[in-house]
Structure formats: structure tokens, C-alpha cells
Amino acid sequence: MEQDDRSLADDLLGSDENERRKVVELRELVERHNPAAKEVDNATLRRFLRARDQDVKKASQFLSKHLEWRRSAVPNGFISEAEIKNELSQRKVFVQGFDKIGRPIGVVLNARHDPSRRNLAEFKRFVVYIIDTLCARAGEGQDKFTVIGDFKDWGFSNLDIRSYLAALDIFQNNYPERLGKAIIVHVPYLFLKTWKIIYPLIDKNTREKFVFLKDEDMTENLLEYIDESQLPEIFGGKLPLVPIEESSGMI
């Protein structure tokens, strides 16, 4: 392994002795079959372990599949704005602020999604771009993010089951232990019907991170998770929405 014992110990602060041992085992196992695993940090190994209930063999299979996917889906190591021009032009995803425990916040205005303009390959790249951007904004000691999904004015013209399933597949199979909270607001009846289709496909731990808020007490409930100074203006807070492509370098 390229890391010395001191850096390994530093990276694993905050995890128990058993988990530290299993992270070492996981690294050795995955690197044996995939040299690319040498670039994976210990925090990532820890997330994949936790997603497989500390089973080293299952975690190694999970991580190996992810590394293969990453090499194919993100060959340059990142998704550029030039690769997702159509998705960005719809101005439907924003990033700014942090919740009360320091998780970066993403906002998705789902009524701006236009399935008639959607190219599935580009949409998948856009999903990776969104998640990578949120992950990059997470500070030291924090590797999760919060998403506010706004369904105001969302209807049949926005319904896109194929895209939802593609996004779920990317997220669950490649970004374990990243979602902190998904807060869903302005929920129409149609989406509740759609949710019944998607819900069984979401793993149990992820399901528990979804919160649906009623319109009448939306701001009050949002303020339980997010300080007013960090909450977007459209939800009763003080921060303006910032398009995701303009969020680079924001504090």
C-alpha cells in the first residue's frame, strides 16, 4: 500500500478498532485485483464497508463494480459543463448553504425537468455531476449532503420514470453513505403515485432519509434542519439560489 501507517491512522480517526482493521483488509483485497483502488481514500472504503454491514468480501465486490463503472462513466475523472449543456440550460439544480450539521445543500426544482428534451446518456452524466459537486463541497469530517426536492408546479409533462430509475441506480450503486437527508416539498398527488413505483427499489437505509413536508408548515419544518441564514429564499430563508455550475469555489 502507498499510505504509511501514520497517514492511515489519521484517516481512520473516529472509526472503531474493528472498522479500522476491516478497512485495511478491504484495501488489500481490492488493490490485489484492481490497481486503481490505490487512489481510493480510506473514507470511501469506510462508506462501502458500512453499506455492506462491515462484510469485507461484499464490500470489495461492491467497490470493484463501482471502480469499473467510474472508469467507464467518468473517463476524465470529472464531468465537464460542456458534456451536460442541455441539462444545465434548464436551470433546475442549485447548490448553496449548509444544514445545521454542516452538510452541503442541493436544491432540485423538478418542474423544470423536460423529458421531451432529455437525452438519457447526458442525464446520467448530469446526475454524476450533481453528486460529485455536492460531495466536493462537504467539509472535513463531513461526507454527506442534504437535498431539497421541490415539486411545485410539477405534473405529467415532467414525469420521467426512466430518468428517475437511472438516477437511483447511479446513486445507490456508486455513492453509498452519501445522502444525509432528502427533504421533499410541494408534493402533488401525482408524485405520490410515482413514489409508490420507486419506493420498493430504494434500499431500506436510504428510504429512512426521505422526509415529506406539508405546504402549510414547510418553512417551520425546514428550519429544524437548516438555519434561516442557510435556507434558500424560495423556502423562507435568506440565501438566493445559485445554479450548480456557478457554485464552484463557494464557501
Summary of the structure (lengths in Angstrom):
residues: 251
radius of gyration: 18.8
end to end distance: 34.0
largest distance: 55.6
contacts: 732
relative contact order: 0.12
helix: 56%
strand: 12%
